[in-house]
């Protein structure tokens, strides 16, 4: 049985501006996009959803 042809790997894209990322060492295409992402984290634009417990639960 023959193997199906392999697809070439997809080019990675910058999560900020969607330009192709040349280096495999970075997620971003430039220092500017890296700084924009850091600013978003520090500004609270990204958040991990938290499920808070109900305060009316009985405690021993």
N, CA, C and O atoms as a Tripos MOL2 file, in Angstrom:
@<TRIPOS>MOLECULE
protein
  240   239    60     0     0
PROTEIN
NO_CHARGES

@<TRIPOS>ATOM
      1 N           0.8430   -1.1760    0.0000 N.3       1 UNK1
      2 CA          0.0000    0.0000    0.0000 C.3       1 UNK1
      3 C           0.8920    1.2450    0.0000 C.2       1 UNK1
      4 O           1.8390    1.3220    0.7830 O.2       1 UNK1
      5 N           0.6110    2.1850   -0.8400 N.am      2 UNK2
      6 CA          1.4390    3.3910   -0.9360 C.3       2 UNK2
      7 C           0.9310    4.4640    0.0130 C.2       2 UNK2
      8 O          -0.2610    4.5490    0.3080 O.2       2 UNK2
      9 N           1.8590    5.2730    0.4770 N.am      3 UNK3
     10 CA          1.5340    6.3710    1.3790 C.3       3 UNK3
     11 C           0.9950    7.5470    0.5670 C.2       3 UNK3
     12 O           1.4610    7.7860   -0.5470 O.2       3 UNK3
     13 N           0.0170    8.2870    1.1050 N.am      4 UNK4
     14 CA         -0.4350    9.4910    0.4020 C.3       4 UNK4
     15 C           0.6840   10.5350    0.4100 C.2       4 UNK4
     16 O           1.5210   10.5330    1.3120 O.2       4 UNK4
     17 N           0.7080   11.4170   -0.5750 N.am      5 UNK5
     18 CA          1.7790   12.4230   -0.6250 C.3       5 UNK5
     19 C           1.7240   13.3320    0.6040 C.2       5 UNK5
     20 O           0.6490   13.7270    1.0570 O.2       5 UNK5
     21 N           2.8960   13.6500    1.1250 N.am      6 UNK6
     22 CA          2.9970   14.5160    2.2940 C.3       6 UNK6
     23 C           2.8330   15.9730    1.8680 C.2       6 UNK6
     24 O           3.3760   16.4000    0.8490 O.2       6 UNK6
     25 N           2.0860   16.7160    2.6540 N.am      7 UNK7
     26 CA          1.9510   18.1490    2.3960 C.3       7 UNK7
     27 C           3.1670   18.8700    2.9640 C.2       7 UNK7
     28 O           3.6930   18.4740    4.0040 O.2       7 UNK7
     29 N           3.6160   19.9220    2.2890 N.am      8 UNK8
     30 CA          4.7100   20.6980    2.8730 C.3       8 UNK8
     31 C           4.2010   21.4090    4.1310 C.2       8 UNK8
     32 O           3.0170   21.7330    4.2160 O.2       8 UNK8
     33 N           5.0770   21.6550    5.1030 N.am      9 UNK9
     34 CA          4.6260   22.3230    6.3230 C.3       9 UNK9
     35 C           4.1270   23.7250    6.0170 C.2       9 UNK9
     36 O           4.6540   24.4190    5.1470 O.2       9 UNK9
     37 N           3.1090   24.1200    6.7460 N.am     10 UNK10
     38 CA          2.5560   25.4630    6.5580 C.3      10 UNK10
     39 C           3.5310   26.5140    7.0610 C.2      10 UNK10
     40 O           4.2550   26.2980    8.0320 O.2      10 UNK10
     41 N           3.5370   27.6440    6.3890 N.am     11 UNK11
     42 CA          4.3580   28.7580    6.8460 C.3      11 UNK11
     43 C           3.7130   29.3190    8.1120 C.2      11 UNK11
     44 O           2.5020   29.5300    8.1700 O.2      11 UNK11
     45 N           4.5440   29.5540    9.1200 N.am     12 UNK12
     46 CA          4.0170   30.1380   10.3510 C.3      12 UNK12
     47 C           3.6970   31.6010   10.1220 C.2      12 UNK12
     48 O           4.3960   32.2910    9.3790 O.2      12 UNK12
     49 N           2.6490   32.0680   10.7560 N.am     13 UNK13
     50 CA          2.2360   33.4610   10.6100 C.3      13 UNK13
     51 C           2.2720   34.1650   11.9630 C.2      13 UNK13
     52 O           2.0260   33.5600   13.0060 O.2      13 UNK13
     53 N           2.5810   35.4400   11.9190 N.am     14 UNK14
     54 CA          2.6150   36.2760   13.1120 C.3      14 UNK14
     55 C           1.1930   36.4170   13.6530 C.2      14 UNK14
     56 O           0.2850   36.7150   12.8760 O.2      14 UNK14
     57 N           0.9600   36.2130   14.9570 N.am     15 UNK15
     58 CA         -0.3930   36.3190   15.4950 C.3      15 UNK15
     59 C          -0.9200   37.7560   15.5710 C.2      15 UNK15
     60 O          -2.1070   37.9620   15.8210 O.2      15 UNK15
     61 N          -0.0660   38.7340   15.3600 N.am     16 UNK16
     62 CA         -0.4840   40.1320   15.4300 C.3      16 UNK16
     63 C          -0.8540   40.6700   14.0500 C.2      16 UNK16
     64 O          -1.9430   41.2150   13.8740 O.2      16 UNK16
     65 N           0.0440   40.5250   13.0620 N.am     17 UNK17
     66 CA         -0.1910   41.1150   11.7360 C.3      17 UNK17
     67 C          -0.3820   40.0640   10.6420 C.2      17 UNK17
     68 O          -0.7000   40.4150    9.5060 O.2      17 UNK17
     69 N          -0.1960   38.7980   10.9610 N.am     18 UNK18
     70 CA         -0.4030   37.6640   10.0450 C.3      18 UNK18
     71 C           0.5930   37.5890    8.8900 C.2      18 UNK18
     72 O           0.3440   36.8910    7.9070 O.2      18 UNK18
     73 N           1.7080   38.2930    8.9930 N.am     19 UNK19
     74 CA          2.7660   38.1550    7.9910 C.3      19 UNK19
     75 C           3.5180   36.8500    8.2650 C.2      19 UNK19
     76 O           3.5280   36.3770    9.4020 O.2      19 UNK19
     77 N           4.1420   36.2640    7.2520 N.am     20 UNK20
     78 CA          4.9230   35.0480    7.4910 C.3      20 UNK20
     79 C           6.0930   35.3110    8.4430 C.2      20 UNK20
     80 O           6.7340   36.3600    8.3800 O.2      20 UNK20
     81 N           6.3550   34.3570    9.3130 N.am     21 UNK21
     82 CA          7.4650   34.4610   10.2590 C.3      21 UNK21
     83 C           8.6490   33.7160    9.6660 C.2      21 UNK21
     84 O           8.5550   32.5260    9.3640 O.2      21 UNK21
     85 N           9.7590   34.4160    9.5000 N.am     22 UNK22
     86 CA         10.9280   33.8270    8.8510 C.3      22 UNK22
     87 C          11.6930   32.8970    9.7780 C.2      22 UNK22
     88 O          12.1740   31.8530    9.3390 O.2      22 UNK22
     89 N          11.8130   33.2480   11.0310 N.am     23 UNK23
     90 CA         12.6230   32.4760   11.9630 C.3      23 UNK23
     91 C          11.7750   31.4750   12.7290 C.2      23 UNK23
     92 O          10.6350   31.7650   13.0910 O.2      23 UNK23
     93 N          12.3270   30.3130   12.9730 N.am     24 UNK24
     94 CA         11.6190   29.3330   13.7820 C.3      24 UNK24
     95 C          11.8330   29.6110   15.2650 C.2      24 UNK24
     96 O          11.2680   28.9140   16.1080 O.2      24 UNK24
     97 N          12.6410   30.6180   15.5960 N.am     25 UNK25
     98 CA         12.9410   30.9520   16.9840 C.3      25 UNK25
     99 C          11.9210   31.9040   17.5990 C.2      25 UNK25
    100 O          11.8770   32.0420   18.8210 O.2      25 UNK25
    101 N          11.1140   32.5540   16.7940 N.am     26 UNK26
    102 CA         10.2020   33.5620   17.3070 C.3      26 UNK26
    103 C           8.7750   33.3040   16.8380 C.2      26 UNK26
    104 O           8.5550   32.7130   15.7800 O.2      26 UNK26
    105 N           7.8270   33.7420   17.6200 N.am     27 UNK27
    106 CA          6.4160   33.6560   17.2200 C.3      27 UNK27
    107 C           6.0250   34.8550   16.3620 C.2      27 UNK27
    108 O           5.0240   34.8060   15.6470 O.2      27 UNK27
    109 N           6.8070   35.9300   16.4280 N.am     28 UNK28
    110 CA          6.4370   37.1940   15.8050 C.3      28 UNK28
    111 C           7.3610   37.5230   14.6460 C.2      28 UNK28
    112 O           8.4990   37.0550   14.5910 O.2      28 UNK28
    113 N           6.8610   38.3360   13.7170 N.am     29 UNK29
    114 CA          7.6540   38.6970   12.5440 C.3      29 UNK29
    115 C           8.6280   39.8280   12.8390 C.2      29 UNK29
    116 O           9.6070   40.0040   12.1140 O.2      29 UNK29
    117 N           8.3710   40.6000   13.8960 N.am     30 UNK30
    118 CA          9.2360   41.7370   14.1950 C.3      30 UNK30
    119 C           9.1930   42.0620   15.6840 C.2      30 UNK30
    120 O           8.3550   41.5470   16.4240 O.2      30 UNK30
    121 N          10.1090   42.9220   16.1070 N.am     31 UNK31
    122 CA         10.1200   43.3890   17.4970 C.3      31 UNK31
    123 C           8.8610   44.1940   17.7980 C.2      31 UNK31
    124 O           8.3470   44.1580   18.9160 O.2      31 UNK31
    125 N           8.3630   44.9220   16.7950 N.am     32 UNK32
    126 CA          7.1610   45.7190   16.9880 C.3      32 UNK32
    127 C           5.9740   44.8380   17.3640 C.2      32 UNK32
    128 O           5.2470   45.1420   18.3090 O.2      32 UNK32
    129 N           5.7790   43.7500   16.6280 N.am     33 UNK33
    130 CA          4.6650   42.8470   16.9150 C.3      33 UNK33
    131 C           4.8390   42.1800   18.2750 C.2      33 UNK33
    132 O           3.8620   41.9330   18.9820 O.2      33 UNK33
    133 N           6.0750   41.8910   18.6360 N.am     34 UNK34
    134 CA          6.3460   41.3290   19.9550 C.3      34 UNK34
    135 C           5.9610   42.3290   21.0470 C.2      34 UNK34
    136 O           5.3710   41.9450   22.0570 O.2      34 UNK34
    137 N           6.2900   43.6000   20.8520 N.am     35 UNK35
    138 CA          5.9580   44.6370   21.8300 C.3      35 UNK35
    139 C           4.4480   44.8620   21.9050 C.2      35 UNK35
    140 O           3.9140   45.0950   22.9890 O.2      35 UNK35
    141 N           3.7640   44.7950   20.7810 N.am     36 UNK36
    142 CA          2.3070   44.9410   20.7710 C.3      36 UNK36
    143 C           1.6720   43.8230   21.5970 C.2      36 UNK36
    144 O           0.7610   44.0720   22.3870 O.2      36 UNK36
    145 N           2.1510   42.5940   21.4140 N.am     37 UNK37
    146 CA          1.6210   41.4620   22.1640 C.3      37 UNK37
    147 C           1.8720   41.6320   23.6610 C.2      37 UNK37
    148 O           0.9800   41.3760   24.4680 O.2      37 UNK37
    149 N           3.0760   42.0610   24.0390 N.am     38 UNK38
    150 CA          3.3870   42.2850   25.4430 C.3      38 UNK38
    151 C           2.4770   43.3600   26.0320 C.2      38 UNK38
    152 O           1.9900   43.2220   27.1540 O.2      38 UNK38
    153 N           2.2520   44.4240   25.2760 N.am     39 UNK39
    154 CA          1.3510   45.4860   25.7330 C.3      39 UNK39
    155 C          -0.0690   44.9850   25.9380 C.2      39 UNK39
    156 O          -0.7530   45.4160   26.8660 O.2      39 UNK39
    157 N          -0.5080   44.0890   25.0900 N.am     40 UNK40
    158 CA         -1.8500   43.5150   25.2500 C.3      40 UNK40
    159 C          -1.9430   42.6800   26.5190 C.2      40 UNK40
    160 O          -2.9440   42.7390   27.2330 O.2      40 UNK40
    161 N          -0.8890   41.8950   26.8020 N.am     41 UNK41
    162 CA         -0.8770   41.0960   28.0380 C.3      41 UNK41
    163 C          -0.8850   42.0150   29.2520 C.2      41 UNK41
    164 O          -1.6610   41.8040   30.1840 O.2      41 UNK41
    165 N          -0.0280   43.0320   29.2490 N.am     42 UNK42
    166 CA          0.0730   43.9250   30.4000 C.3      42 UNK42
    167 C          -1.1670   44.7870   30.5650 C.2      42 UNK42
    168 O          -1.4930   45.1930   31.6810 O.2      42 UNK42
    169 N          -1.8650   45.0740   29.4700 N.am     43 UNK43
    170 CA         -3.0720   45.8830   29.5270 C.3      43 UNK43
    171 C          -4.3240   45.0970   29.8940 C.2      43 UNK43
    172 O          -5.3950   45.6780   30.0710 O.2      43 UNK43
    173 N          -4.1950   43.7870   30.0080 N.am     44 UNK44
    174 CA         -5.3350   42.9690   30.4080 C.3      44 UNK44
    175 C          -6.2480   42.5700   29.2710 C.2      44 UNK44
    176 O          -7.3770   42.1430   29.5170 O.2      44 UNK44
    177 N          -5.7960   42.6950   28.0230 N.am     45 UNK45
    178 CA         -6.6360   42.3090   26.8960 C.3      45 UNK45
    179 C          -6.7780   40.8010   26.7760 C.2      45 UNK45
    180 O          -7.7930   40.3020   26.2890 O.2      45 UNK45
    181 N          -5.7640   40.0800   27.2210 N.am     46 UNK46
    182 CA         -5.8240   38.6240   27.2190 C.3      46 UNK46
    183 C          -6.1450   38.1910   28.6450 C.2      46 UNK46
    184 O          -5.5780   38.7190   29.6020 O.2      46 UNK46
    185 N          -7.0300   37.2560   28.7820 N.am     47 UNK47
    186 CA         -7.3600   36.7610   30.1130 C.3      47 UNK47
    187 C          -7.6790   35.2800   30.0340 C.2      47 UNK47
    188 O          -8.2450   34.7970   29.0540 O.2      47 UNK47
    189 N          -7.3080   34.5820   31.0730 N.am     48 UNK48
    190 CA         -7.6360   33.1720   31.1780 C.3      48 UNK48
    191 C          -8.9540   33.0880   31.9360 C.2      48 UNK48
    192 O          -9.0450   33.5870   33.0580 O.2      48 UNK48
    193 N          -9.9770   32.4690   31.3510 N.am     49 UNK49
    194 CA        -11.2690   32.4170   32.0390 C.3      49 UNK49
    195 C         -11.1650   31.6250   33.3420 C.2      49 UNK49
    196 O         -10.5380   30.5670   33.4070 O.2      49 UNK49
    197 N         -11.7950   32.1710   34.3650 N.am     50 UNK50
    198 CA        -11.7810   31.5420   35.6780 C.3      50 UNK50
    199 C         -13.2120   31.2350   36.0680 C.2      50 UNK50
    200 O         -14.1180   32.0480   35.8900 O.2      50 UNK50
    201 N         -13.3860   30.0620   36.5960 N.am     51 UNK51
    202 CA        -14.7090   29.6690   37.0690 C.3      51 UNK51
    203 C         -14.6970   29.7920   38.5860 C.2      51 UNK51
    204 O         -14.0650   28.9940   39.2800 O.2      51 UNK51
    205 N         -15.4060   30.8050   39.0970 N.am     52 UNK52
    206 CA        -15.4100   31.0460   40.5310 C.3      52 UNK52
    207 C         -16.4130   30.1270   41.2140 C.2      52 UNK52
    208 O         -17.4680   29.8070   40.6660 O.2      52 UNK52
    209 N         -16.0530   29.7130   42.4270 N.am     53 UNK53
    210 CA        -16.9290   28.8420   43.1850 C.3      53 UNK53
    211 C         -18.0630   29.6490   43.7930 C.2      53 UNK53
    212 O         -17.9190   30.8370   44.0810 O.2      53 UNK53
    213 N         -19.1810   28.9870   43.9800 N.am     54 UNK54
    214 CA        -20.3490   29.6400   44.5820 C.3      54 UNK54
    215 C         -20.0870   29.8450   46.0650 C.2      54 UNK54
    216 O         -19.6820   28.9140   46.7610 O.2      54 UNK54
    217 N         -20.3180   31.0730   46.5570 N.am     55 UNK55
    218 CA        -20.0490   31.3920   47.9530 C.3      55 UNK55
    219 C         -21.1050   30.8220   48.8950 C.2      55 UNK55
    220 O         -20.8930   30.8100   50.1070 O.2      55 UNK55
    221 N         -22.2240   30.3530   48.3770 N.am     56 UNK56
    222 CA        -23.2880   29.8460   49.2460 C.3      56 UNK56
    223 C         -23.1000   28.3770   49.5940 C.2      56 UNK56
    224 O         -23.9490   27.7960   50.2690 O.2      56 UNK56
    225 N         -22.0150   27.7670   49.1510 N.am     57 UNK57
    226 CA        -21.7930   26.3550   49.4750 C.3      57 UNK57
    227 C         -21.4970   26.2040   50.9630 C.2      57 UNK57
    228 O         -20.9210   27.0910   51.5920 O.2      57 UNK57
    229 N         -21.8980   25.0770   51.5020 N.am     58 UNK58
    230 CA        -21.7060   24.8250   52.9070 C.3      58 UNK58
    231 C         -20.2690   24.4240   53.1850 C.2      58 UNK58
    232 O         -19.6800   23.6160   52.4670 O.2      58 UNK58
    233 N         -19.7120   25.0100   54.2510 N.am     59 UNK59
    234 CA        -18.3640   24.6620   54.6740 C.3      59 UNK59
    235 C         -18.4450   24.0380   56.0460 C.2      59 UNK59
    236 O         -19.2560   24.4750   56.8630 O.2      59 UNK59
    237 N         -17.6320   23.0290   56.3340 N.am     60 UNK60
    238 CA        -17.6850   22.3750   57.6510 C.3      60 UNK60
    239 C         -17.1410   23.2370   58.7690 C.2      60 UNK60
    240 O         -17.1260   22.8120   59.9250 O.2      60 UNK60
@<TRIPOS>BOND
     1     1     2 1
     2     2     3 1
     3     3     4 2
     4     3     5 am
     5     5     6 1
     6     6     7 1
     7     7     8 2
     8     7     9 am
     9     9    10 1
    10    10    11 1
    11    11    12 2
    12    11    13 am
    13    13    14 1
    14    14    15 1
    15    15    16 2
    16    15    17 am
    17    17    18 1
    18    18    19 1
    19    19    20 2
    20    19    21 am
    21    21    22 1
    22    22    23 1
    23    23    24 2
    24    23    25 am
    25    25    26 1
    26    26    27 1
    27    27    28 2
    28    27    29 am
    29    29    30 1
    30    30    31 1
    31    31    32 2
    32    31    33 am
    33    33    34 1
    34    34    35 1
    35    35    36 2
    36    35    37 am
    37    37    38 1
    38    38    39 1
    39    39    40 2
    40    39    41 am
    41    41    42 1
    42    42    43 1
    43    43    44 2
    44    43    45 am
    45    45    46 1
    46    46    47 1
    47    47    48 2
    48    47    49 am
    49    49    50 1
    50    50    51 1
    51    51    52 2
    52    51    53 am
    53    53    54 1
    54    54    55 1
    55    55    56 2
    56    55    57 am
    57    57    58 1
    58    58    59 1
    59    59    60 2
    60    59    61 am
    61    61    62 1
    62    62    63 1
    63    63    64 2
    64    63    65 am
    65    65    66 1
    66    66    67 1
    67    67    68 2
    68    67    69 am
    69    69    70 1
    70    70    71 1
    71    71    72 2
    72    71    73 am
    73    73    74 1
    74    74    75 1
    75    75    76 2
    76    75    77 am
    77    77    78 1
    78    78    79 1
    79    79    80 2
    80    79    81 am
    81    81    82 1
    82    82    83 1
    83    83    84 2
    84    83    85 am
    85    85    86 1
    86    86    87 1
    87    87    88 2
    88    87    89 am
    89    89    90 1
    90    90    91 1
    91    91    92 2
    92    91    93 am
    93    93    94 1
    94    94    95 1
    95    95    96 2
    96    95    97 am
    97    97    98 1
    98    98    99 1
    99    99   100 2
   100    99   101 am
   101   101   102 1
   102   102   103 1
   103   103   104 2
   104   103   105 am
   105   105   106 1
   106   106   107 1
   107   107   108 2
   108   107   109 am
   109   109   110 1
   110   110   111 1
   111   111   112 2
   112   111   113 am
   113   113   114 1
   114   114   115 1
   115   115   116 2
   116   115   117 am
   117   117   118 1
   118   118   119 1
   119   119   120 2
   120   119   121 am
   121   121   122 1
   122   122   123 1
   123   123   124 2
   124   123   125 am
   125   125   126 1
   126   126   127 1
   127   127   128 2
   128   127   129 am
   129   129   130 1
   130   130   131 1
   131   131   132 2
   132   131   133 am
   133   133   134 1
   134   134   135 1
   135   135   136 2
   136   135   137 am
   137   137   138 1
   138   138   139 1
   139   139   140 2
   140   139   141 am
   141   141   142 1
   142   142   143 1
   143   143   144 2
   144   143   145 am
   145   145   146 1
   146   146   147 1
   147   147   148 2
   148   147   149 am
   149   149   150 1
   150   150   151 1
   151   151   152 2
   152   151   153 am
   153   153   154 1
   154   154   155 1
   155   155   156 2
   156   155   157 am
   157   157   158 1
   158   158   159 1
   159   159   160 2
   160   159   161 am
   161   161   162 1
   162   162   163 1
   163   163   164 2
   164   163   165 am
   165   165   166 1
   166   166   167 1
   167   167   168 2
   168   167   169 am
   169   169   170 1
   170   170   171 1
   171   171   172 2
   172   171   173 am
   173   173   174 1
   174   174   175 1
   175   175   176 2
   176   175   177 am
   177   177   178 1
   178   178   179 1
   179   179   180 2
   180   179   181 am
   181   181   182 1
   182   182   183 1
   183   183   184 2
   184   183   185 am
   185   185   186 1
   186   186   187 1
   187   187   188 2
   188   187   189 am
   189   189   190 1
   190   190   191 1
   191   191   192 2
   192   191   193 am
   193   193   194 1
   194   194   195 1
   195   195   196 2
   196   195   197 am
   197   197   198 1
   198   198   199 1
   199   199   200 2
   200   199   201 am
   201   201   202 1
   202   202   203 1
   203   203   204 2
   204   203   205 am
   205   205   206 1
   206   206   207 1
   207   207   208 2
   208   207   209 am
   209   209   210 1
   210   210   211 1
   211   211   212 2
   212   211   213 am
   213   213   214 1
   214   214   215 1
   215   215   216 2
   216   215   217 am
   217   217   218 1
   218   218   219 1
   219   219   220 2
   220   219   221 am
   221   221   222 1
   222   222   223 1
   223   223   224 2
   224   223   225 am
   225   225   226 1
   226   226   227 1
   227   227   228 2
   228   227   229 am
   229   229   230 1
   230   230   231 1
   231   231   232 2
   232   231   233 am
   233   233   234 1
   234   234   235 1
   235   235   236 2
   236   235   237 am
   237   237   238 1
   238   238   239 1
   239   239   240 2
@<TRIPOS>SUBSTRUCTURE
     1 UNK1         2 RESIDUE 1 A UNK
     2 UNK2         6 RESIDUE 1 A UNK
     3 UNK3        10 RESIDUE 1 A UNK
     4 UNK4        14 RESIDUE 1 A UNK
     5 UNK5        18 RESIDUE 1 A UNK
     6 UNK6        22 RESIDUE 1 A UNK
     7 UNK7        26 RESIDUE 1 A UNK
     8 UNK8        30 RESIDUE 1 A UNK
     9 UNK9        34 RESIDUE 1 A UNK
    10 UNK10       38 RESIDUE 1 A UNK
    11 UNK11       42 RESIDUE 1 A UNK
    12 UNK12       46 RESIDUE 1 A UNK
    13 UNK13       50 RESIDUE 1 A UNK
    14 UNK14       54 RESIDUE 1 A UNK
    15 UNK15       58 RESIDUE 1 A UNK
    16 UNK16       62 RESIDUE 1 A UNK
    17 UNK17       66 RESIDUE 1 A UNK
    18 UNK18       70 RESIDUE 1 A UNK
    19 UNK19       74 RESIDUE 1 A UNK
    20 UNK20       78 RESIDUE 1 A UNK
    21 UNK21       82 RESIDUE 1 A UNK
    22 UNK22       86 RESIDUE 1 A UNK
    23 UNK23       90 RESIDUE 1 A UNK
    24 UNK24       94 RESIDUE 1 A UNK
    25 UNK25       98 RESIDUE 1 A UNK
    26 UNK26      102 RESIDUE 1 A UNK
    27 UNK27      106 RESIDUE 1 A UNK
    28 UNK28      110 RESIDUE 1 A UNK
    29 UNK29      114 RESIDUE 1 A UNK
    30 UNK30      118 RESIDUE 1 A UNK
    31 UNK31      122 RESIDUE 1 A UNK
    32 UNK32      126 RESIDUE 1 A UNK
    33 UNK33      130 RESIDUE 1 A UNK
    34 UNK34      134 RESIDUE 1 A UNK
    35 UNK35      138 RESIDUE 1 A UNK
    36 UNK36      142 RESIDUE 1 A UNK
    37 UNK37      146 RESIDUE 1 A UNK
    38 UNK38      150 RESIDUE 1 A UNK
    39 UNK39      154 RESIDUE 1 A UNK
    40 UNK40      158 RESIDUE 1 A UNK
    41 UNK41      162 RESIDUE 1 A UNK
    42 UNK42      166 RESIDUE 1 A UNK
    43 UNK43      170 RESIDUE 1 A UNK
    44 UNK44      174 RESIDUE 1 A UNK
    45 UNK45      178 RESIDUE 1 A UNK
    46 UNK46      182 RESIDUE 1 A UNK
    47 UNK47      186 RESIDUE 1 A UNK
    48 UNK48      190 RESIDUE 1 A UNK
    49 UNK49      194 RESIDUE 1 A UNK
    50 UNK50      198 RESIDUE 1 A UNK
    51 UNK51      202 RESIDUE 1 A UNK
    52 UNK52      206 RESIDUE 1 A UNK
    53 UNK53      210 RESIDUE 1 A UNK
    54 UNK54      214 RESIDUE 1 A UNK
    55 UNK55      218 RESIDUE 1 A UNK
    56 UNK56      222 RESIDUE 1 A UNK
    57 UNK57      226 RESIDUE 1 A UNK
    58 UNK58      230 RESIDUE 1 A UNK
    59 UNK59      234 RESIDUE 1 A UNK
    60 UNK60      238 RESIDUE 1 A UNK
